[in-house]
Amino acid sequence: MKDELIELQTQMSFQEDTVAQLNDVVTRQQQEIDQLKLQVEQLKKQMQEVVAGDVEGDSGRSAASALLIFNSSLQL
């Protein structure tokens, strides 16, 4: 009985460590996701500025097409 209790306590300790490690990973991944979303938004704004600056001529159409493709490829 005593050995079984020790075994259960050992297993519980390992599980607590595993849960803490997983929590750290999930927290870090969420921070990375938040940073990536911010970077994507900044890139979208930059693309919109390029399009707004190149409204005349073929370069404007090319930039507008690039922006449409870029926006459609992002589903955030």
GUMIKE-961200 format. One line per 4 residues: number of its first residue (from 1); for each residue x, z, y of N, C-alpha, C, CB. Coordinates in Angstrom, 2 decimals, always signed. Glycine has a CB too. Example, Ala and Ser with C-alpha at 12.3 -4.5 7.8 and 13.67 -1.06 7.14 Angstrom:
REM GUMIKE-961200
1) +13.19,+7.80,-5.69,+12.30,+7.80,-4.50,+13.20,+7.80,-3.30,+11.31,+9.05,-4.47; +12.85,+7.08,-2.25,+13.67,+7.14,-1.06,+12.90,+7.87,+0.03,+14.08,+5.72,-0.60 .
//
This chain:
REM GUMIKE-961200
1) +0.82,+0.00,-1.19,+0.00,+0.00,+0.00,+0.87,+0.00,+1.26,-0.93,+1.21,-0.01; +1.91,+0.83,+1.26,+2.80,+0.92,+2.41,+3.53,-0.41,+2.63,+3.81,+2.06,+2.23; +3.97,-1.02,+1.53,+4.65,-2.31,+1.63,+3.72,-3.40,+2.18,+5.19,-2.73,+0.25; +2.47,-3.35,+1.78,+1.50,-4.33,+2.27,+1.28,-4.16,+3.77,+0.17,-4.20,+1.52 .
5) +1.23,-2.92,+4.23,+1.05,-2.65,+5.65,+2.25,-3.15,+6.44,+0.85,-1.14,+5.89; +3.43,-2.91,+5.93,+4.65,-3.39,+6.59,+4.65,-4.91,+6.65,+5.92,-2.88,+5.86; +4.25,-5.55,+5.56,+4.19,-7.02,+5.52,+3.19,-7.56,+6.54,+3.80,-7.49,+4.10; +2.03,-6.93,+6.64,+1.03,-7.35,+7.62,+1.53,-7.16,+9.05,-0.27,-6.58,+7.41 .
9) +2.21,-6.06,+9.31,+2.76,-5.81,+10.64,+3.83,-6.85,+10.98,+3.34,-4.39,+10.72; +4.63,-7.21,+10.00,+5.67,-8.23,+10.20,+5.04,-9.58,+10.51,+6.58,-8.33,+8.96; +4.02,-9.95,+9.74,+3.33,-11.21,+9.98,+2.68,-11.23,+11.36,+2.27,-11.46,+8.89; +2.08,-10.14,+11.74,+1.43,-10.06,+13.04,+2.46,-10.19,+14.16,+0.66,-8.73,+13.17 .
13) +3.59,-9.59,+14.00,+4.65,-9.68,+15.00,+5.11,-11.13,+15.16,+5.83,-8.78,+14.62; +5.30,-11.83,+14.04,+5.69,-13.24,+14.10,+4.61,-14.09,+14.77,+5.98,-13.78,+12.68; +3.36,-13.80,+14.45,+2.26,-14.54,+15.06,+2.18,-14.30,+16.56,+0.94,-14.16,+14.40; +2.41,-13.07,+16.99,+2.40,-12.77,+18.42,+3.52,-13.52,+19.13,+2.55,-11.26,+18.66 .
17) +4.69,-13.58,+18.51,+5.81,-14.34,+19.09,+5.48,-15.82,+19.17,+7.09,-14.13,+18.27; +4.87,-16.34,+18.12,+4.51,-17.76,+18.10,+3.49,-18.08,+19.18,+3.96,-18.15,+16.72; +2.50,-17.23,+19.33,+1.48,-17.44,+20.36,+2.12,-17.40,+21.75,+0.36,-16.38,+20.25; +3.03,-16.48,+21.98,+3.71,-16.38,+23.28,+4.53,-17.64,+23.55,+4.62,-15.14,+23.33 .
21) +5.22,-18.14,+22.53,+6.01,-19.36,+22.68,+5.12,-20.56,+22.98,+6.85,-19.63,+21.42; +4.01,-20.66,+22.26,+3.07,-21.76,+22.49,+2.47,-21.68,+23.89,+1.95,-21.75,+21.44; +2.17,-20.50,+24.35,+1.64,-20.31,+25.69,+2.66,-20.79,+26.73,+1.27,-18.83,+25.93; +3.92,-20.46,+26.52,+4.97,-20.92,+27.44,+5.04,-22.45,+27.47,+6.33,-20.35,+27.03 .
25) +4.95,-23.07,+26.31,+5.00,-24.53,+26.22,+3.81,-25.15,+26.94,+5.04,-24.99,+24.75; +2.63,-24.62,+26.69,+1.42,-25.16,+27.32,+1.49,-25.00,+28.84,+0.16,-24.46,+26.76; +1.96,-23.85,+29.28,+2.09,-23.61,+30.73,+3.06,-24.60,+31.35,+2.55,-22.17,+31.00; +4.21,-24.80,+30.70,+5.21,-25.74,+31.21,+4.67,-27.17,+31.22,+6.48,-25.67,+30.36 .
29) +3.96,-27.54,+30.17,+3.39,-28.89,+30.10,+2.34,-29.10,+31.19,+2.77,-29.14,+28.72; +1.54,-28.10,+31.47,+0.54,-28.23,+32.53,+1.21,-28.40,+33.88,-0.39,-27.01,+32.55; +2.30,-27.68,+34.10,+3.04,-27.84,+35.36,+3.60,-29.26,+35.48,+4.19,-26.80,+35.43; +4.12,-29.79,+34.38,+4.63,-31.16,+34.38,+3.52,-32.16,+34.63,+5.33,-31.47,+33.05 .
33) +2.37,-31.95,+34.03,+1.22,-32.84,+34.24,+0.81,-32.81,+35.71,+0.03,-32.43,+33.34; +0.76,-31.62,+36.28,+0.39,-31.50,+37.70,+1.39,-32.23,+38.59,+0.31,-30.03,+38.12; +2.67,-32.11,+38.29,+3.70,-32.81,+39.07,+3.56,-34.32,+38.91,+5.10,-32.36,+38.63; +3.31,-34.78,+37.70,+3.16,-36.22,+37.47,+1.93,-36.77,+38.19,+3.06,-36.50,+35.97 .
37) +0.83,-36.02,+38.18,-0.36,-36.47,+38.90,-0.07,-36.60,+40.39,-1.52,-35.49,+38.68; +0.67,-35.65,+40.93,+1.04,-35.70,+42.34,+1.90,-36.93,+42.63,+1.79,-34.42,+42.75; +2.85,-37.20,+41.75,+3.71,-38.37,+41.92,+2.91,-39.67,+41.85,+4.82,-38.38,+40.85; +1.95,-39.73,+40.95,+1.10,-40.92,+40.84,+0.30,-41.11,+42.12,+0.15,-40.81,+39.61 .
41) -0.25,-40.04,+42.65,-1.00,-40.14,+43.90,-0.11,-40.62,+45.04,-1.63,-38.79,+44.26; +1.12,-40.12,+45.09,+2.05,-40.56,+46.12,+2.37,-42.05,+45.96,+3.34,-39.73,+46.07; +2.56,-42.49,+44.74,+2.82,-43.92,+44.48,+1.63,-44.78,+44.87,+3.17,-44.14,+43.01; +0.43,-44.30,+44.58,-0.76,-45.06,+44.96,-0.84,-45.21,+46.48,-2.04,-44.37,+44.43 .
45) -0.54,-44.12,+47.20,-0.56,-44.19,+48.67,+0.50,-45.17,+49.18,-0.32,-42.79,+49.28; +1.67,-45.15,+48.57,+2.73,-46.08,+48.97,+2.30,-47.52,+48.73,+4.03,-45.77,+48.22; +1.66,-47.77,+47.58,+1.19,-49.12,+47.28,+0.13,-49.55,+48.29,+0.63,-49.19,+45.84; -0.76,-48.65,+48.66,-1.79,-48.97,+49.63,-1.17,-49.28,+50.99,-2.79,-47.82,+49.75 .
49) -0.11,-48.57,+51.34,+0.58,-48.84,+52.60,+1.24,-50.21,+52.56,+1.62,-47.75,+52.88; +1.80,-50.58,+51.42,+2.41,-51.90,+51.27,+1.35,-52.98,+51.44,+3.12,-52.04,+49.90; +0.21,-52.78,+50.80,-0.87,-53.75,+50.89,-1.36,-53.84,+52.34,-2.04,-53.36,+49.95; -1.54,-52.71,+52.98,-2.01,-52.70,+54.37,-1.01,-53.37,+55.29,-2.29,-51.27,+54.84 .
53) +0.28,-53.24,+55.00,+1.32,-53.85,+55.84,+1.48,-55.33,+55.60,+2.61,-53.17,+55.60; +1.05,-55.81,+54.45,+1.22,-57.22,+54.08,-0.11,-57.92,+53.94,+2.01,-57.34,+52.78; -1.01,-57.73,+54.88,-2.34,-58.32,+54.75,-2.34,-59.82,+54.97,-3.28,-57.67,+55.72; -1.29,-60.36,+55.60,-1.26,-61.79,+55.86,-0.39,-62.50,+54.84,-0.75,-62.08,+57.29 .
57) -0.77,-63.71,+54.49,+0.04,-64.56,+53.63,-0.06,-64.19,+52.16,+1.47,-64.50,+54.05; +0.72,-64.90,+51.35,+0.70,-64.70,+49.90,+1.23,-63.34,+49.50,+1.51,-65.77,+49.22; +2.17,-62.80,+50.28,+2.72,-61.50,+49.90,+1.63,-60.43,+49.92,+3.87,-61.10,+50.84; +0.68,-60.54,+50.82,-0.42,-59.59,+50.86,-1.30,-59.70,+49.64,-1.24,-59.81,+52.10 .
61) -1.56,-60.94,+49.23,-2.37,-61.12,+48.02,-1.63,-60.62,+46.80,-2.74,-62.61,+47.83; -0.33,-60.85,+46.75,+0.46,-60.37,+45.62,+0.46,-58.84,+45.58,+1.90,-60.90,+45.70; +0.64,-58.24,+46.76,+0.64,-56.77,+46.81,-0.73,-56.23,+46.45,+1.06,-56.28,+48.21; -1.78,-56.89,+46.93,-3.14,-56.45,+46.60,-3.39,-56.56,+45.10,-4.18,-57.27,+47.39 .
65) -2.94,-57.65,+44.51,-3.09,-57.82,+43.06,-2.32,-56.74,+42.31,-2.60,-59.21,+42.63; -1.11,-56.45,+42.79,-0.31,-55.41,+42.15,-1.00,-54.06,+42.25,+1.09,-55.33,+42.78; -1.62,-53.78,+43.39,-2.33,-52.52,+43.57,-3.53,-52.44,+42.63,-2.78,-52.36,+45.02; -4.27,-53.52,+42.49,-5.42,-53.52,+41.58,-4.98,-53.29,+40.15,-6.18,-54.83,+41.69 .
69) -3.92,-53.95,+39.75,-3.40,-53.77,+38.39,-2.93,-52.35,+38.19,-2.26,-54.76,+38.10; -2.21,-51.83,+39.19,-1.70,-50.46,+39.12,-2.84,-49.46,+39.01,-0.83,-50.15,+40.35; -3.84,-49.62,+39.87,-4.98,-48.69,+39.84,-5.76,-48.77,+38.53,-5.92,-48.97,+41.01; -5.92,-49.98,+38.00,-6.69,-50.11,+36.78,-5.94,-49.57,+35.57,-7.05,-51.56,+36.55 .
73) -4.60,-49.52,+35.66,-3.83,-48.99,+34.54,-3.79,-47.47,+34.54,-2.42,-49.53,+34.58; -4.20,-46.86,+35.65,-4.22,-45.40,+35.74,-5.63,-44.89,+35.56,-3.64,-44.92,+37.09; -5.81,-44.08,+34.60,-7.13,-43.50,+34.38,-7.01,-41.99,+34.45,-7.72,-43.94,+33.01; -6.57,-41.47,+35.61,-6.42,-40.02,+35.76,-7.63,-39.42,+36.42,-5.17,-39.69,+36.57 .
//
